[in-house]
Amino acid sequence: SALPGVQAAAATTALPPFDAGVDAGVDAIGTGTAPAASAGVQLVTSDYFRTLGIALLRGGVFADSMPGEVPRFAVVNDTFVRRYGAGQDLVGRGITLRPLSGSSDPSRHGTFAVVCVVTDVRNQGLRNAVQPHVYLPGTGIGPGYPTLMINSATDPTYAIGLIRRELALIDRQVAAAQPRTFAEVLDRFY
């Protein structure tokens, strides 16, 4: 966030409120989670919560890792804790994520230590109930097209221009595809 007017920036593999990420089977270790339990799983960089103004309820977020590392930490939403926590605080406990929808990405499956619980964010559209959600460290967000999100104190179109310029300085082969303000994204879908 060293660009003028940019207060925070993050990358993610899913864009709320429309996308809950990849579905995964869930076991909250030691809580007797039902075998059919599932949650949306999304990769995010460490400033994701600050960028979107998502409040931390308990614990703290993970730090960005080095590319190639597969950190084993998770942040879960409040709905996840209420549904699968069996009345227990899950911070410091383990959860196991299993592939459900054909994903074999090792960064999204296995056992993770819960380091934080965050407030719920719409993840099934604006009209549907929030579903359990898991956020995993995504510094080296792999294949696909990550979404870069910017929280700007200035005109968003000005920030987009600055970001395009900076991307070109880093690598002329990288482009910001279809930059939009969040209001434009909401208007497109609702």
Solvent accessible surface area in square Angstrom, and as a share of the most:
residue,aa,sasa,rsa
1,S,84,0.54
2,A,108,0.83
3,L,38,0.19
4,P,81,0.51
5,G,26,0.25
6,V,13,0.07
7,Q,97,0.43
8,A,2,0.01
9,A,31,0.24
10,A,4,0.03
11,A,21,0.17
12,T,0,0.00
13,T,38,0.22
14,A,3,0.02
15,L,41,0.20
16,P,11,0.07
17,P,8,0.05
18,F,53,0.22
19,D,59,0.31
20,A,11,0.09
21,G,26,0.25
22,V,39,0.23
23,D,75,0.39
24,A,1,0.00
25,G,0,0.00
26,V,1,0.01
27,D,53,0.28
28,A,0,0.00
29,I,74,0.38
30,G,60,0.58
31,T,20,0.11
32,G,74,0.71
33,T,23,0.14
34,A,62,0.48
35,P,126,0.79
36,A,96,0.74
37,A,6,0.05
38,S,41,0.27
39,A,4,0.03
40,G,4,0.04
41,V,1,0.00
42,Q,3,0.01
43,L,6,0.03
44,V,0,0.00
45,T,21,0.12
46,S,23,0.15
47,D,49,0.25
48,Y,1,0.01
49,F,5,0.02
50,R,134,0.49
51,T,6,0.03
52,L,60,0.30
53,G,64,0.62
54,I,15,0.08
55,A,52,0.41
56,L,82,0.41
57,L,77,0.38
58,R,87,0.32
59,G,50,0.48
60,G,34,0.33
61,V,56,0.32
62,F,14,0.06
63,A,85,0.66
64,D,75,0.39
65,S,21,0.13
66,M,133,0.60
67,P,98,0.62
68,G,77,0.74
69,E,100,0.45
70,V,65,0.37
71,P,29,0.18
72,R,86,0.31
73,F,93,0.39
74,A,0,0.00
75,V,0,0.00
76,V,0,0.00
77,N,1,0.00
78,D,35,0.18
79,T,9,0.05
80,F,0,0.00
81,V,16,0.09
82,R,155,0.57
83,R,125,0.46
84,Y,23,0.09
85,G,0,0.00
86,A,65,0.50
87,G,87,0.84
88,Q,61,0.27
89,D,74,0.38
90,L,0,0.00
91,V,48,0.28
92,G,66,0.63
93,R,79,0.29
94,G,18,0.17
95,I,0,0.00
96,T,35,0.20
97,L,3,0.01
98,R,87,0.32
99,P,73,0.46
100,L,98,0.49
101,S,75,0.48
102,G,74,0.71
103,S,25,0.16
104,S,101,0.65
105,D,43,0.22
106,P,97,0.61
107,S,26,0.17
108,R,30,0.11
109,H,22,0.10
110,G,26,0.25
111,T,70,0.41
112,F,2,0.01
113,A,39,0.31
114,V,0,0.00
115,V,36,0.20
116,C,0,0.00
117,V,0,0.00
118,V,0,0.00
119,T,42,0.25
120,D,49,0.25
121,V,36,0.21
122,R,102,0.37
123,N,6,0.03
124,Q,69,0.31
125,G,9,0.08
126,L,75,0.37
127,R,191,0.70
128,N,88,0.45
129,A,70,0.54
130,V,27,0.15
131,Q,60,0.27
132,P,3,0.02
133,H,3,0.01
134,V,0,0.00
135,Y,6,0.02
136,L,1,0.00
137,P,11,0.07
138,G,4,0.04
139,T,45,0.26
140,G,49,0.47
141,I,28,0.14
142,G,39,0.38
143,P,130,0.82
144,G,54,0.52
145,Y,214,0.81
146,P,70,0.44
147,T,48,0.28
148,L,93,0.46
149,M,17,0.08
150,I,55,0.28
151,N,53,0.27
152,S,32,0.20
153,A,72,0.55
154,T,57,0.33
155,D,84,0.44
156,P,61,0.38
157,T,84,0.49
158,Y,112,0.42
159,A,3,0.02
160,I,36,0.18
161,G,40,0.39
162,L,13,0.07
163,I,18,0.09
164,R,118,0.43
165,R,126,0.46
166,E,51,0.23
167,L,41,0.20
168,A,33,0.26
169,L,133,0.66
170,I,139,0.70
171,D,58,0.30
172,R,193,0.71
173,Q,165,0.73
174,V,74,0.42
175,A,85,0.66
176,A,29,0.22
177,A,87,0.68
178,Q,131,0.58
179,P,48,0.30
180,R,88,0.32
181,T,29,0.17
182,F,94,0.39
183,A,66,0.51
184,E,88,0.39
185,V,13,0.07
186,L,50,0.25
187,D,109,0.56
188,R,153,0.56
189,F,110,0.46
190,Y,99,0.38
